[in-house]
């Protein structure tokens, strides 16, 4: 089954709201075996929505729309879609009672425009919204076209999709004919990974496709296979074996696993604990580690030592090292990691000290320079990395480098 995503709203076009719905729906539909051919964002106008529907149905059987289902004057999605399918709007009395209850439970007067939420195009099926006031809508046309209308608010959209849209899609013919598998890598850039994997045309063949999905925490290798369930899994197994042989230690897991997940499992397996000393990352390492449920088993705590005085007074970094080498140096990174380990009482320590930018760089230490320190019972060591000139991006890359150094040391 082929699908197109239609996200509706001026707030998306002007950048006032980030379009997270499209990415979420793309992942979920792909996991179901639905091929997403295009994602389109259009304004809250009849002409734009109608043109997008024409284009979508020229190439796809399923269209999933988000946005424009509220009670205000600019929420016109249900009207435009109803007209598109020649399905006049009708007030659903059960939905109208539901809308009244929604406002009553919240101690609010029902707005004059709220009854719009109870209008349903003829032949469309309401989809319960457990989170908000606007229900979703589902329709199967006589010619086999499918459309799901979902609210633009992410929590409401995901709730309706999980409870109502996914089960309906799973019952459709043509679902599940595309199978995916994702290998997660860390500590290697996309171009280096491509060079390491080399020519994969023989391994992939005509029925398996490979996509490189880079991020600040690593590169994901997504495999897609067109085959029956048994054949697809066998083909994916064969290609995965080739990728693992060539990528080696850089592959850290599969599916949705993260670098911090894998590091946590290693720390548990070694009965080890970790402490972090962060300068350039400002607490991001601690945030990522504690985003994993159960991380209290191994992550004891962290120290954000941004100022040199904190590096000295709390972590025990020597003033001589700061004067001789500067805060962004191998010596200071090693002493920070060792200091975190000692102060917190962990078996292992990691540290970051760098220049995130956009200012502060020199010819010797340009913006994007970071020293990552690591300390355990065998002593302390540090490694220098050079990244980019964007501050926010550098902080993410610095944190990933530190987590990867800890993982690799434990391995």
Secondary structure, DSSP 8 states (H G I E B T S, - for coil): -EEEEEEE-HHHHTTSS--HHHHHHHHHHHHTT-EEEEEEEE-S-HHHHHHHHHHHHHH-SEEEEES--SSSTT--HHHHHHHHTT--EEE-HHHHHHHHHHHHHTT----TTGGGGGEEETT-EEE--SSSS--EEEEE-TTS-EEEEE-SSHHHHHHHIIIIIHHHHHTSTTTT-EEEEEEEE-SS-HHHHHHHH---HHHHTTTEEEEEEEETTEEEEEEEEES-HHHHHHHHHHHHHHHHHHHGGGEEEETT--HHHHHHHHHHHTT--EEEEESTTTTHHHHHHHTSTTGGGTEEEEEE--SHHHHHHTT---HHHHHHH-SSSHHHHHHHHHHHHHHHT-SEEEEEEE--SSS---SSS-TTEEEEEEEETTEEEEEEEE--S-HHHHHHHHHHHHHHHHHHHH-
